[in-house]
Structures are given as structure tokens and as C-alpha cells.
Amino acid sequence: MSFQRARTEEQREIRRRAILDMASAMLDEMPVAAVTLNELSRRVGLAKPNVLRYFESREAVLLELLDRFLREWLAELADELAADVDESRPMAERATTVAGILSSSLSSRAVLCDLFGAQGGVLEHNVSVEVVARYKRASLDRLTTMTALIQKYLPELGENATLFSLQTMVMAGALSAYSTPPPSLRAAYQAEPDLARFHLELKDSLELALTATLLGVLPRP
């Protein structure tokens, strides 16, 4: 891919989308930690200083992708909840169903979970106040959307729906790191099977954690 110099706002926006789309394609091939600005620049056909005209850092690119993937996931989650949660069922049954849907939905989105895991410790570093504040404002909108979805099917949660929504994303990120061990660790697990108890399956581990959280915070009947 190669570009001529962008001279209009429309051309600049096309260039930004191309950079984001290429970063997204790279995440299909490699974990977040392996994505570098040098490789992104090479693949998109721009010199690194030119990429930095559109995004101030690698982390800024990935934060914008995280927001994109989160918006897409929440739109799909709304349909999944609507299809599978029977609002007439008892509270505990609805909670178990919601936890199952969340864990299944998130575990099928490995890139989103990887980005969740990198967000606090990596992605929100090496970015300006302007960039991180813009991302956090967008995150508040996404959190509001998810809270409303959870409250629709579990109104008993009340204000705890916001904390549960945030914890869901944090837990998905944390647990995903244990579900995708690097090659050296996989070799260690194979050589010493007892060590493999530290290898967690994301879906099952997340479902257990979310179910326990929901049943712990819901009011007792």
C-alpha cells in the first residue's frame, strides 16, 4: 500500500482509516504486545514520521481500535442478550444466563480481551492528556451503554450494574493473559503437566467469575 500526500480532510480521514485497518489486521496475526509502530508503518506504506502525523503513538492507534471493537461488541451483545435471556425467569436464573452470554461472547473476541488486558498498564501510557481524555470520554459512553443492557435484564442490580460492567471488562482482560500462554510457557506446561493448572480457559474461568460476582451482589430474595 502506498499513498500520495493527503491534501484534504477527506484524504486525511482515508489515511487514518487505512492505518487503523492495518493495525486491526495485524492484531489478527499477533498479540497486542507484538504490534510495533515500525511494522505498522512498513505495512501501511508510510514512513514512521508520517504515521505520527495521524496518531501520536502506537498506543494511540490501539486505544482507538479498542473503542471501535468495544462499540461493535456492545451492538452484538444487545442482540445476544435479547435472544437468550427470558426476562420472566427468576433473578438467579437470569443472572446465570447473563454471565454465560457475556463469557461466551467475550471469549470469542480474543483481540478485544487482549486490548482490555493491555489498557491500564500499557495503552493509557505514552499518550497525551488530550488523547487519553478523549478515549476515557468515549469509554464512559460505552460503559453507559453496557450498564443499560445489564440493567434491562437484571434490574435488581440497580447502581451495581455500572461496577459489574466495568469489572466484566477488567476480568476479561486479566483472564485472557492466562488463557494464551507464550510458547515457552506452553512448553513448560507440556513438560510438567502439574504446572498446567495455571493455564485457564477464558470462557469457563470468566463465566465462573461473572456468575459468582452477580450472585454475590444481587439482593437476596
Secondary structure as the mmCIF struct_conf table of DSSP 4:
data_model
#
loop_
_struct_conf.conf_type_id
_struct_conf.id
_struct_conf.beg_label_comp_id
_struct_conf.beg_label_asym_id
_struct_conf.beg_label_seq_id
_struct_conf.end_label_comp_id
_struct_conf.end_label_asym_id
_struct_conf.end_label_seq_id
HELX_LH_PP_P HELX_LH_PP_P1 GLN A 4 ALA A 6
BEND BEND1 THR A 8 THR A 8
HELX_RH_AL_P HELX_RH_AL_P1 GLU A 9 LEU A 27
TURN_TY1_P TURN_TY1_P1 ASP A 28 GLU A 29
BEND BEND2 MET A 30 MET A 30
HELX_RH_3T_P HELX_RH_3T_P1 VAL A 32 ALA A 34
HELX_RH_AL_P HELX_RH_AL_P2 LEU A 37 VAL A 44
TURN_TY1_P TURN_TY1_P2 GLY A 45 GLY A 45
HELX_RH_AL_P HELX_RH_AL_P3 LYS A 48 VAL A 51
TURN_TY1_P TURN_TY1_P3 LEU A 52 TYR A 54
BEND BEND3 GLU A 56 SER A 57
HELX_RH_AL_P HELX_RH_AL_P4 ARG A 58 ASP A 84
TURN_TY1_P TURN_TY1_P4 GLU A 87 SER A 88
BEND BEND4 ARG A 89 ARG A 89
HELX_RH_AL_P HELX_RH_AL_P5 MET A 91 SER A 107
TURN_TY1_P TURN_TY1_P5 SER A 108 SER A 108
HELX_RH_AL_P HELX_RH_AL_P6 ALA A 110 ALA A 118
HELX_RH_PI_P HELX_RH_PI_P1 GLN A 119 LEU A 123
TURN_TY1_P TURN_TY1_P6 GLU A 124 GLU A 124
BEND BEND5 HIS A 125 VAL A 127
HELX_RH_AL_P HELX_RH_AL_P7 VAL A 129 TYR A 153
HELX_RH_3T_P HELX_RH_3T_P2 PRO A 155 LEU A 157
TURN_TY1_P TURN_TY1_P7 GLY A 158 GLU A 159
HELX_RH_AL_P HELX_RH_AL_P8 ASN A 160 SER A 179
BEND BEND6 THR A 180 THR A 180
HELX_RH_AL_P HELX_RH_AL_P9 PRO A 183 ALA A 191
HELX_RH_3T_P HELX_RH_3T_P3 PRO A 193 PHE A 198
HELX_RH_AL_P HELX_RH_AL_P10 LEU A 202 VAL A 217
BEND BEND7 LEU A 218 LEU A 218
HELX_LH_PP_P HELX_LH_PP_P2 PRO A 219 ARG A 220
#
